[in-house]
Amino acid sequence: MLKTTLITGSILLGFLYIGFGDQLTFLPKEMQTTSLQTRTSLTKFGTGLIPKWVSNTKEKPDAFERTEQQLQQEQKAP
């Protein structure tokens, strides 16, 4: 029980440090900079995971229009 609580608390503190560490004025400047750099690196890593998915949806904007046109044609057919 204590081990689980310590692990959960450590992870939570890590997330809080990464998320808000650069805004805490009582931390040394090096720790604030590290927090900001870590958050920036994680953001770049996360956005780098899905570039093909984003580009595929941006390349085909008419897919929804074609679907709507087909639905309208089916509704007019009967």
C-alpha positions, 0 to 999 in steps of 0.5 A: 500500500505504501509503495503504491502511494509513493509511486503514485505521488512521485508520478503526480509530482513529476507531472506537476513539475513538468506542467507548472515548474517554470511558473513557480518563482521559488524554484531555481532558474535552472529547474524552471528552464528544465521544466519548460524544455521538458514540456517543449520536448514532450509536445514536439514528440507528441505532435511528431507521432501523428503527422501522416494522420493530420496530413491525410485528413487535410488532403481530403476535405471533400470526403465529407461533402461526397458523403453528404451528397450521397445521403441527399441523393438516397433521400431523394430517390424514393 
